Amino acid sequence: MTTPECYPCDKEARFDELPPRECLAFDQHWRVAHAFNTALPGWLVLLPRRHVTALHDLTDAEASTLGRWQVGLSRALRSVTGCDKTYVVQFAEAEGFAHVHFHIVPRAADLPQEQRGPGVFELLRAPEPERVTADRADRMARALRTRLSERPDSR
């Protein structure tokens, strides 16, 4: 089911046409995309494939695989990017993005102190020339997809 003015639902409605950056992995309940408008390669977004606006509205089936996805994506990010850790964040408050989604963000050892923790969201507000290009996001998505397929237990 799609909902008007919902970016994730709009993408889901065109699932078969999505480029790697919009669908680097999926199952019946979840889809993983590379974030857009970010300056950080590997910034992922984990989305339920149906419209859900609050965490408590996830089905038991969706909830039962959520942790596996978060840990598996974190492991894949560590393997592909070499990050020290990942942040997992969920707000779903921005206009057009009330659909529940989890940011899975690689935090590198050399990330400046002011961009750690909540400061990492500054990397979503980077000027256009600093943003990850669609081509680079597709390459990252393919590398992560390969990593996830090598280790089925990683999601």
Secondary structure by P-SEA (a helix, b strand, c coil): ccccccaaaaaaaaccccccccccccccccccccccccccccbbbbbccccccccccccaaaaaaaaaaaaaaaaaaaaaccccbbbbbbbccccccccbbbbbcccccccccccccccccccccccccccccaaaaaaaaaaaaaaaaaccccc
